[in-house]
Amino acid sequence: MEGKKLNWQIVTGAGLLLLLVITLFLPRIDVTEVKYVDTAVKVNQHAKEQNKKKALEAGAEDAIKEFDVGGSERKDTLEEVRSRLGDKNVGSKSTLALAKWMLTVNKNDKMLFDVIQYDAAKKDDVAKSGIKSSLRLNGILLLLPVAAALIVMILVLALRKMVAPGLIGVGALTVLSNLLIQFALPGMMWGKISKYIESAECMEGGLFDISGVGKYAISEMSAAFSSWGSMLSLVLGIVLIVMGVLFLTAFRPKVANDSDDWQFSQENLDVFGDNGGMNGGFAGDMNNVGANGGFAGDMNNVGANGGFAGDMNNNGMNGGFAGDMNNVGANGGFAGDMNNVGANGGFAGDMNNVGANGGFTGDMNNVGANIGFAGDMNNVGANGGFTGDSTSPYYFETSQPEGRITVVSGEHQGKTFTFRAGEEMILGRDPALSSIVFQYPKVSRRHCGIRFDAASGNYQVTDYSSNGTRLSNGAMVSAGSYTTITPGTVIYLGNQHEAIQVG
């Protein structure tokens, strides 16, 4: 992982995960006499709303008057409940302490705290009720998000890479566990112990005969006793989901541009862009994305070698169907508009040998030559073309001489490229500067230029690179002037990684 720095995304993600881990030690519940009595009053009020007759029979009206704020028995009741909260299993507890108690609860522990009165005949059977399994599930749900956060945080710091799906997963797990604890577990717990409860402080047993009151009581106590650590856990869960989504969308890392000092290594293959989708990939947007069979893209040899769409720099070459600049759609491509667009079998174009060698339409500079069907200027439609209006159309001569180069080894091995006599074919790594683009890092951005001399049938080559261009006879190509070479000569680029034969 050498060379990777902690960027703001890594620091932010790891920081949020660390905060979630810290909630393990923050207060999760805080049971006080005031919270208990106020919740008991709410339970009595809820019972009246559900079944007024049974609630009144159970003394709900009197309980509300006596225990609510200003009630006649409130002060004495608060003191009574306070005296019972000295038990080791209640009071203020961190998430870790609460989970530990829930996971290790046994038959000798008080099942909530001492304000509950059990049915004397069934009290010894409470441990058999299954309440322990519900409490243990609660304990697991408390610890699970923190454990997941710790694992993802270590992974992010170890890889020094933002693992956005991990953030989303931890956030979703945190939110889900909080919702289950608040809304699902109360009903499960009440179902386990309902038949063992006779009454509770400030709540007569008759209240629990009313459907839903027991579950409501546990749910309300859970909410009332929740401390700020619980709220922070839920908020962090939501924030983790939001940030994870943003890291996958709006804040997704951009692909860096190539430079001459770029070093080829796995570290440069960023998961969010470079060379993405090569050799059969379907989509992409920069730097050979979707190359060799990819279907979509928009820059730098995108969709090359069988790709179907693209718009710049050799896009859709060798079988691609659409494009608009620089040999776009060459060698079988169907559409384009500039610089040998649609050459060698392409069907449409408008400038510079557009549609040459079998193309059907065009309007300037030998457009549609060699069996092309339409054109209007400069030997347009010559050699088999059917229409034209200038410079002796309809006459038949041999086709205009073309230069030809074939890649014998390297990235484009087996491919042949043609170009007009007198024009310069630039080979290099920068799509903005080169006619044929190579990705090998030792090939310079603008490596060398090749021309075809129709009069002599020979080729001329010049070097533009910092790494040098070598010929098959061992000689180095001069920079600043053109070296004449004969057909069949092989030109080597990138320490002989790329070999191109002229003629």
FIPALUM-889953 format. One record per residue (C-alpha): residue in one letter; x, y, z. Coordinates in steps of 0.2 Angstrom, whole numbers, plus 2048, in hexadecimal, padded with zeros to 3 digits. Example, Ala and Ser with C-alpha at 12.3 -4.5 7.8 and 13.67 -1.06 7.14 Angstrom:
<sites>
a83E7EA827s8447FB824
</sites>
This chain:
<sites>
m800800800e80F80B7FFg80B81C7F7k7F981D7FCk7F482B807l7E582D812n7DA839809w7CB842810q7BF83480Bi7C9827815v7CB832824t7B8837824g7B2825822a7BE81E82Fg7BA82C83Bl7A782883Al7AA81683Cl7B581A84Bl7A7824853l79C815851v7A880A85Ai7AA817868t79781786Bl79A805873f7A180F882l79381C882p78381C88Dr776811884i769812892d76681C8A1v7588168ACt7528228B9e7438238C5v73C8328BBk73D8298AAy73581A8B1v7268228BAd72382E8ABt72381E8A0a7178158ACv70B8248AAk70B823897v708810898n6F88148A3q6F2821896h6F5815888a6EB807890k6DD814892e6DD817880q6DD80587Bn6D07FF887k6C980C893k6BE80089Dk6CC7F38A1a6D88028A4l6CD80A8B1e6CA7F98BAa6DD7F78BBg6DE8098C3a6E68128B4e6DC8228B8d6E38228CAa6F481E8C5i6F582D8B9k6EF8398C6e6FB8328D3f70B8308CAd70A83E8BCv71384E8BFg70A8568CEg7028468D3s6FF8428E5e70A8328E6r7178388DAk72583D8E6d72482D8F1t7238228E1l73382A8DAe73C8278EAe7368158EAv73C8128D8r74C81B8DCs75080F8EAr74E8008DEl7598078D1g7688038DBd7687F18D3k7787EE8C9n76E7E98BAv7667FB8B7g76B80D8B7s7778158AAk77F80889Fs78A809890t7877FF880l7957F3885a78E7F1897l77C7EF891a7817E2884k78C7D8891w77D7D789Dm7717D2890l77D7C4889t7817BD89Av7707BF8A3n76B7B08ADk75C7AA8B8n7637B38C8d7637C48BFk7547D08C0m74C7D08AFl74A7E38AEf74B7EA8BFd7437E88D0v7337F28CCi72B7E38C3q7207D78CDy7207C58C7d7127B88C9a7177B08D9a71379F8D2k71D7A18C2k72B7AC8C8d73779D8C8d7337998B6v7377AA8B0a7497A48ABk7417978A0s7367A3897g7427A7889i7457B988Ek7587B588Fs7587B187Cs74F7C2878l75C7CB883r76A7C387Bl7647C786An7637D9870g7757D8876i77B7D1865l7727DF85Cl77A7EC867l78C7E5863l78A7E0851p78B7F1849v79A7F6853a7A37E684Ea79F7E983Ca7A57FC83Dl7B67F6845i7B97E9837v7B57F6829m7BF803832i7CF7F8833l7CC7F3820v7CB80581Bl7DB80A824a7E47FA81Fl7E07FC80Cr7E180F80Dk7D280F802m7C0814805v7B5805806a7A480E802p7997FE802g7A07FA813l79A80B81Ai789808813g7887F681Av78E7FC82Cg78180B82Ba7737FF826l7777F2833t778800840v76780883Bl75F7F683As7657F184Bn75E801853l74D7FE84Bl74C7EC850i7517F0862q7447FE863f7357F685Aa7387E3858l73F7DD868p7337E5874g7257DA86Dm7307CB86Dm7357CE87Fw7237D1885g71E7C187Ck72B7B7887i7267BE898s7147C4897k70C7B68A0y7197B78AEi7167CA8B2e7097CE8C0s70C7E18C1a7197EE8C1e71C7FE8CBc70E80B8C6m7067FE8BAe6F97F28C0g6F87E08B9g6E87E48B1l6F07F08A5f6FA7E289Dd6EA7D8899i6E67E688Cs6ED7E187Bg6FD7E9877v7007F2887g70E7E788Dk7187E987Dy7147FC87Da71B7FD88Fi72C7F488As72D7FF87Ae72A80F883m73780B891s744806884a74181787Ca74182188Cf750818893s75B81B883s769826886w77383287Ag77E823875s77081A86Dm76A82A863l77C82D85Ds77D81B857l76E81D84Cv77482E845l785827841g77C818838i77282482Dv78282F82Al78C820825i77F81B818v77E82C810m79182E810g79381D808v7878217FAl7908327F7f7A18297F6l79A81E7E9t79282C7DFa79583F7E1f7A683C7EAr7AC82E7DFp7BF8307DCk7C38377CAv7D082E7BFa7E18377BEn7E883C7ADd7F88327A7s80983B7A7d81A8367A0d8208317B1w8118267B5q8178157BBf80E8057B6s8087FC7C6q7F87F57CEe7F78047D9n7F380F7C9l7E48047C5d7D880E7CFv7C88047D1f7BD8137CCg7C48167BBd7D58127B2n7D48047A5g7C38007ACg7B97F37A2m7C87EF797n7C87DF78Dg7B57DC78Cg7AF7EA798f79E7F2794a79F80479Ag7AC81179Fd7B082379Dm7C382579Cn7D481D798n7D180E78Ev7C080B797g7B77FD78Ea7C57F9782n7C67E9779g7B47E5778g7AD7F2783f79D7FA77Da79C80C784g7A881A789d7AD82C784m7C082F785n7D1828781n7CF818776v7BE81577Eg7B5806777a7C480276Cn7C67F1763g7B47ED761g7AC7FA76Cf79C802766a79C81376Bg7A882276Fd7AC83376Am7BE83776Bn7CF831766n7CE82075Dn7BE81C765g7B580D75Em7C4808754n7C57F874Bg7B37F474Ag7AB802755f79B80974Ea79B81B753g7A782A757d7AB83B751m7BE83F752n7CF83874Dn7CD827745v7BD82574Dg7B4815747a7C381173Cn7C5800734g7B37FB733g7AB80973Df79B810736a79A82273Bg7A583173Ed7AA842737m7BC846738n7CE83F735n7CC82E72Cv7BC82B734g7B381C72Ea7C3817724n7C580671Dg7B380171Bg7AA80F725f79A81671Ea799828722g7A4837724d7A984871Dm7BB84D71En7CC84671Bn7CB835712v7BA83271Bg7B2822715a7C281E70Bn7C480C705g7B2807704g7A981570Df79981B705t79882E708g7A383D70Ad7A684E703m7B8853704n7CA84D700n7C983C6F7v7B9838701g7B18286FCa7C08246F2n7C38126EDi7B180B6EAg7A981A6F3f79881F6ECa7978316EFg7A18416F0d7A38526E8m7B68586E9n7C88526E5n7C78416DDv7B783D6E7g7B082D6E2a7BF8296D8n7C38176D4g7B28106D3g7A981E6DBf7988226D3t7958356D5g79F8456D7d7A08566D0s7B285C6CFt7C38576C9s7BF84A6BDp7B383F6C6y7AF82F6BFy7C182B6BAf7C981B6BFe7DB81A6C6t7E38116D3s7DF8166E5q7E98246EDp7F881C6F5e7F7819708g803815716r801806720i807801731t8047F073Av8077ED74Dv8117DD74Es8127DC761g80B7E676Fe7FA7ED774h7F37EE762q7FB7DE75Cg7F47D874Bk7EC7E9747t7EF7F3737f7ED805735t7ED80F724f7F0822721r7F282E713a80283170Ag80A841711e800840722e80983C732m80382E73Di80783274Fl80A82475Bg80982776Er80082677Ed7F783677Ep7E6835775a7E6848772l7F7847769s7F7836761s7EF82D752i7F281C75Av7F281B76Df7FC80F777q7FA80D78Ay80B80678Ep81381279Ak824812792v81C819782s81C82C782r80D837781r81383B76Fh81F82E76Bc82382E758g81C833747i81B829737r818830725f816827715d81F82D705a8148286F6a82182C6E9s82E8216F0g8238146F9n82E817709y82A81D71Aq83182B725v83282A738t836837745d838836758y82F841764s831837774s83C837784n83F825783g844823771t83E819762r84980B75Bl84980374As84A7F0746n85C7F3740g8617F9751a86280B74Cm859819757v84E82574Es85383774Ea849844756g84685574Cs84884D73By84183E731t84A82E72Et84582471Ei841812720t83B805714p82B7FA715g82D7EC721t8387F572Dv8327F373Fi83180274By8337FE75El82B80976Cg82B80877Fn83B7FD780q8357F2772h8257EE77Be81B7F576Ca8217F075Ai81A7F874Aq81E7F2739v81C7FF72Ag8167FA719
</sites>
